[in-house]
């Protein structure tokens, strides 16, 4: 009888403990919300080549830590160097043309000077013959010849001055020649493209999602590498919407699946004020959010996204590492202790599962 009584007592006690634990877990959904839908989110920087071409070198591997300014990969420079040579040759041709234009301008100025002297002489002859013609000492023919010679020399002077103006316009004012400036800009652009053929790390971080092979053709539209930054690491946790009253700056305990036996402390920094922000297309911005209808009588509760700050996050964790999060109420010693017990139990359970 004593053994039977002891067995009954143990059984009743066990059932009572299980009942109390089950009731506590149900009530904790209101007083100390719990979620396994949480993951680590590190800041990710996409790296894209600035020049399209064929990959000729990859200097890093997935998982490597690189410093800002270290080379990641490079593009074959042969075509870029050829384009630079063409731009350089084009600029040299333009400079030679401008030098020749300066010589032509100097010659044109000399010719204009001589032409002005000829115009002055013809004008003097014309004025003298005009006087003689009035005095009837020369014939009409000689007078007409002197007049035509003067007018022809004047027209020739005007033509040469127009030609000089045209050459000076082509040469440009000072050092501002449009054709030469364009050639120099194209040469500088080709130099910049050669410099950009090597892609460098924009920040300190770990290389991830590297999908490059030597000989592969890439463009500047899609990123080739992603880098995760050790700083600015947050934990994203999705709580049941019944936890809404407790989600403002609440302290939490966190257990990472990758780190069994360890419990981390954190604090909720923010929660999303919209249930769904992603629309079917960018053209729907500003329209009412898409509402998903559920015809079931017992439907799944909505999830509210929160961002949690955790100090001293181990570097061994990667972006996307799964975790379990439970709010630890500060105003209730019972629920605070309950949260601590549950999370330490889960941290030990992670050794098994």
C-alpha positions in Angstrom: 0.0 0.0 0.0 2.8 2.3 0.8 4.4 1.7 -2.6 1.1 2.2 -4.3 0.4 5.4 -2.4 3.9 6.7 -3.2 3.4 5.9 -6.9 0.0 7.7 -6.9 1.5 10.7 -5.1 4.4 10.9 -7.6 2.0 10.5 -10.5 -0.3 13.2 -9.2 2.6 15.5 -8.5 4.0 14.9 -12.0 0.6 15.6 -13.6 0.2 18.7 -11.5 3.7 20.0 -12.5 3.0 19.2 -16.2 -0.4 20.9 -15.9 1.1 24.0 -14.3 3.9 24.1 -16.9 1.4 23.8 -19.7 -0.8 26.5 -18.3 2.3 28.7 -17.8 3.3 28.2 -21.4 -0.2 29.1 -22.6 -0.3 32.2 -20.3 3.3 33.1 -21.3 1.9 33.9 -24.8 0.4 36.9 -23.2 2.7 37.7 -20.3 6.1 36.5 -21.7 5.7 36.0 -25.5 7.9 33.4 -27.1 9.0 32.8 -30.8 11.2 30.5 -32.7 10.8 32.6 -35.9 13.9 34.7 -35.4 17.1 35.1 -37.3 20.3 37.2 -37.3 20.5 39.9 -39.9 23.8 41.4 -40.8 24.3 44.4 -43.0 25.0 43.2 -46.5 26.8 45.2 -49.2 26.4 44.2 -52.8 29.6 44.6 -55.0 29.1 45.2 -58.7 31.8 45.6 -61.4 32.0 49.2 -62.8 33.3 47.9 -66.1 31.8 45.1 -68.2 34.1 42.4 -69.6 35.8 39.0 -69.0 37.0 38.1 -65.5 40.7 37.4 -65.5 41.5 37.2 -61.8 39.6 36.4 -58.6 41.6 37.4 -55.6 39.4 36.1 -52.7 37.2 33.2 -51.8 33.9 32.7 -50.1 34.1 33.3 -46.3 37.3 35.3 -46.5 37.5 38.5 -44.5 38.8 41.4 -46.6 39.7 45.0 -45.7 38.3 48.0 -47.4 40.4 48.7 -50.5 41.6 45.2 -51.1 41.1 43.8 -54.6 38.3 41.3 -55.1 38.4 40.5 -58.8 39.6 42.1 -62.1 38.5 42.4 -65.7 40.7 41.6 -68.7 42.2 45.0 -69.7 43.2 44.2 -73.3 40.1 45.7 -74.9 40.2 48.7 -72.5 43.9 49.3 -73.3 43.1 49.2 -77.1 40.3 51.7 -76.6 42.8 54.0 -74.7 45.3 53.6 -77.6 42.6 54.7 -80.0 41.6 57.6 -77.9 45.3 58.7 -77.5 45.9 58.4 -81.3 42.7 60.4 -81.9 43.9 63.2 -79.5 47.4 63.3 -81.2 45.7 63.6 -84.7 43.6 66.5 -83.3 46.6 68.2 -81.8 48.5 67.9 -85.1 45.5 69.4 -86.9 45.4 72.3 -84.5 49.1 72.9 -84.9 48.7 72.9 -88.6 45.7 75.3 -88.2 47.9 77.7 -86.2 50.4 77.7 -89.1 47.6 78.4 -91.6 46.4 81.2 -89.4 49.8 82.8 -89.3 50.1 82.5 -93.1 46.6 83.9 -93.5 47.5 86.9 -91.4 50.6 87.6 -93.5 48.5 87.4 -96.7 45.9 89.8 -95.2 48.6 92.2 -94.4 49.9 92.1 -98.0 46.4 92.3 -99.3 45.7 95.4 -97.3 48.7 97.0 -98.8 47.5 96.1 -102.2 44.1 97.5 -101.5 45.6 100.8 -100.3 47.7 101.0 -103.5 44.8 100.2 -105.7 42.7 102.8 -103.9 45.4 105.5 -104.5 45.5 104.5 -108.2 41.8 104.7 -108.4 41.5 108.1 -106.7 44.3 109.4 -109.0 42.7 108.0 -112.2 39.3 109.3 -111.0 40.7 112.9 -110.9 42.4 112.4 -114.3 39.2 111.1 -115.8 37.3 114.1 -114.6 39.9 116.3 -116.3 39.5 114.2 -119.4 43.2 113.3 -119.5 42.6 109.5 -119.5 40.2 107.3 -121.3 37.1 105.6 -119.8 38.7 102.2 -120.2 41.7 103.1 -117.9 39.4 104.6 -115.3 37.2 101.5 -115.3 40.2 99.2 -115.0 41.6 101.1 -112.0 38.1 101.0 -110.4 37.7 97.3 -111.0 41.2 96.6 -109.7 40.4 98.4 -106.4 37.1 96.7 -105.9 38.6 93.2 -106.7 41.4 93.7 -104.2 38.9 94.8 -101.6 36.7 91.8 -102.2 39.7 89.5 -102.0 40.7 91.1 -98.6 37.2 90.5 -97.2 37.3 86.8 -98.4 40.7 86.3 -96.7 39.5 87.9 -93.5 36.5 85.6 -93.5 38.8 82.6 -94.0 41.0 83.8 -91.1 37.9 84.2 -88.9 36.8 80.6 -89.8 40.2 79.2 -89.0 40.4 81.1 -85.6 36.9 79.7 -84.7 38.1 76.2 -85.5 41.2 76.7 -83.4 39.2 78.0 -80.4 39.7 80.8 -78.0 42.7 80.3 -75.7 43.0 76.6 -74.8 39.3 76.0 -75.2 39.0 73.9 -78.3 35.9 71.7 -78.2 37.3 68.9 -80.4 40.5 68.7 -78.3 38.6 68.9 -75.0 36.4 66.0 -76.2 39.5 63.9 -77.2 41.1 64.6 -73.8 37.8 63.6 -72.0 37.6 60.4 -73.9 41.3 59.6 -73.0 40.6 60.3 -69.4 37.5 58.2 -69.5 39.5 55.3 -71.0 42.1 55.7 -68.1 39.3 55.6 -65.6 37.9 52.5 -67.1 41.3 50.8 -66.9 41.5 51.8 -63.3 38.0 50.5 -62.7 38.9 47.1 -64.2 39.9 46.0 -60.7 37.0 45.9 -58.3 38.0 46.7 -54.6 36.2 45.9 -51.4 34.1 49.0 -50.4 34.0 48.1 -46.7 35.6 45.7 -44.2 33.6 42.5 -44.2 33.2 38.8 -45.0 32.8 37.7 -48.6 29.7 35.7 -49.3 27.7 34.6 -52.3 30.8 34.8 -54.6 29.8 33.3 -57.9 32.7 34.3 -60.2 34.9 32.1 -62.4 37.9 33.2 -64.5 36.8 33.6 -68.1 33.2 34.5 -67.2 31.6 37.5 -68.9 30.0 40.0 -66.5 28.2 43.3 -66.8 27.5 46.2 -64.6 23.8 45.5 -64.1 23.9 42.7 -61.5 26.1 42.4 -58.4 28.8 39.7 -58.5 29.7 39.6 -54.8 28.0 40.2 -51.5 29.8 41.3 -48.3 28.5 41.0 -44.7 29.6 43.6 -42.2 30.4 42.6 -38.7 29.0 45.8 -37.3 25.3 46.8 -37.4 24.1 43.3 -36.6 20.5 43.0 -35.5 18.2 40.1 -34.7 14.8 40.0 -36.5 12.1 38.3 -34.5 8.4 37.7 -35.6 6.1 37.6 -32.6 2.4 36.7 -32.4 0.3 39.8 -32.6 -1.0 39.1 -29.1 2.5 40.3 -27.9 1.9 43.8 -29.3 1.4 45.5 -25.8 4.8 44.2 -24.7 7.0 44.9 -27.7 8.1 48.4 -26.9 11.7 48.4 -25.7 11.2 45.1 -23.9 14.2 43.1 -22.7 14.5 39.6 -24.2 16.5 36.5 -23.8 17.9 34.8 -26.9 19.2 31.3 -27.7 21.0 30.7 -31.0 20.7 27.3 -32.6 24.4 27.4 -33.5 25.4 28.2 -29.9 23.8 25.6 -27.5 24.2 26.2 -23.8 24.4 29.9 -24.1 21.8 32.5 -23.4 22.1 36.1 -24.6 20.4 39.2 -23.4 19.0 41.8 -25.8 16.4 44.5 -26.1 13.7 45.3 -28.7 14.7 48.4 -30.6 11.7 48.7 -32.9 8.7 47.0 -34.3 7.2 47.4 -37.7 4.0 49.4 -37.7 2.7 47.8 -40.9 1.8 44.1 -41.3 2.7 44.0 -45.0 4.7 46.6 -46.9 5.6 44.6 -50.0 3.3 45.2 -52.9 2.9 43.2 -56.1 4.8 45.9 -58.1 6.4 49.2 -57.7 3.5 50.8 -59.5 1.2 50.0 -56.5 3.0 52.3 -54.1 0.5 54.4 -52.3 -2.4 52.0 -52.8 -4.1 50.1 -50.0 -2.1 47.1 -48.7 -3.0 43.7 -50.0 -5.3 41.9 -47.6 -5.2 38.2 -47.5 -8.5 36.6 -46.7 -8.7 33.4 -44.7 -12.0 31.4 -44.8 -11.0 29.0 -42.0 -12.8 29.4 -38.7 -9.6 28.9 -36.7 -7.0 31.0 -38.6 -3.3 31.5 -38.0 -2.4 34.6 -36.0 -0.7 37.5 -37.6 3.0 38.0 -37.1 4.6 41.3 -36.0 8.2 41.9 -36.9 10.6 43.4 -34.4 14.3 44.4 -34.5 16.4 43.4 -31.4 19.8 44.7 -30.4 22.2 42.2 -28.9 25.6 43.3 -27.6 28.7 41.2 -28.2 27.2 39.0 -31.0 29.8 36.2 -31.7 31.6 36.5 -35.1 31.0 32.8 -35.7 27.3 33.5 -36.4 26.3 34.2 -40.0 23.6 36.3 -41.4 20.4 34.2 -41.2 21.4 32.2 -38.1 18.2 30.9 -36.5 17.4 31.7 -32.9 14.7 31.5 -30.2 13.5 34.6 -28.5 11.5 35.2 -25.3 10.4 38.5 -23.7 11.5 38.8 -20.1 9.1 41.1 -18.3 10.8 43.4 -15.8 7.7 44.1 -13.7 6.9 40.5 -12.9 9.4 38.4 -10.9 7.5 35.2 -11.6 7.4 35.7 -15.4 11.0 36.9 -15.4 12.2 33.8 -13.6 10.0 31.6 -15.8 11.5 33.1 -18.9 15.0 32.5 -17.6 14.3 28.9 -16.7 12.6 28.2 -20.1 15.4 29.8 -22.1 18.2 28.0 -20.2 16.3 24.7 -20.7 16.1 25.4 -24.4 19.8 26.3 -24.6 20.7 22.9 -23.1 18.1 21.2 -25.3 20.0 22.6 -28.4 22.8 20.2 -27.6 20.4 17.4 -28.6 18.3 19.1 -31.3 
